[in-house]
Amino acid sequence: MFADILANALYAELLGKAASAEEGATARQQIARRVAMGRQRLAEDLERRAGRAQELPRPLAAYAGTYENEAMGRLDCRVVDDRLEIAYGLARAEAEVYEAATHKLRVELTGRGEVVTFAPAESGHDTAPMASLTWGGRLFQRVDG
C-alpha cells in the first residue's frame, strides 16, 4: 500500500534508522510510481466526468433548498455562481450532473463521490421545487418553499 511505503520511509528517517541507499532508492521509486498511477487515474476520472456533462431538466433554483432527515439532519442546497452547492454541516461540495433525466447529481461530501437523487414535486410543472432527495440511501424531505 502506498500509505505504508510512505509511512515506513518517513518513520525510518525520523527515527534515524534510514534504510540503506539501495532500500531508500527502491522506496522512492515505489512512491514515484504510485504518485504517477494516482495522477493517471485522476486524469481518467476527470475526463470521464467531463464526458457526461449534461443540462438538468429544471433550473438550478428548483433543486436549491433545505432538506431534512430525522436521523441524519439537514442538507442545504444553494445556487452559487450558476452551480449547485450542497452542504452537510461544515462539509460543502459542488454538485455535478450525473444523470440529468433522473435528477441525479454527483457530490463529494464525505471524501468520495456519491450520487444524490432529487425527486420532483407532484405538481408536474418544470420549474416546481424538488420535493425530496435521497443521499446515502436516506430520504431527505424538503422543508422550505
PEMO-V179750 format. One record per backbone hydrogen bond with DSSP energy under -1.0 kcal/mol. NH is the residue of the N-H (numbers start at 1). CO is the residue of the C=O. If there is no record, write none. Layout:
# PEMO-V179750
nh: (NH NH)
co: (CO CO)
This chain:
# PEMO-V179750
nh: (5 6 7 8 9 10 11 12 13 14 15 16 17 24 25 26 27 28 29 30 31 32 33 34 35 36 37 38 39 40 41 42 43 44 45 46 47 48 49 50 51 52 53 62 63 64 65 67 68 69 73 75 76 77 78 80 85 86 87 88 91 93 95 96 98 99 103 104 105 106 107 114 116 117 118 119 128 130 131 132 133 134 135 138 140 141 142 143)
co: (1 2 3 4 5 6 7 8 9 10 11 13 12 20 21 22 23 24 25 26 27 28 29 30 31 32 33 34 35 36 37 38 39 40 41 42 43 44 45 46 47 49 50 59 60 60 77 75 141 73 69 67 87 65 85 83 78 93 76 91 88 86 84 106 104 104 100 99 116 96 114 107 105 134 103 132 125 62 119 119 140 117 138 135 133 68 131 66)
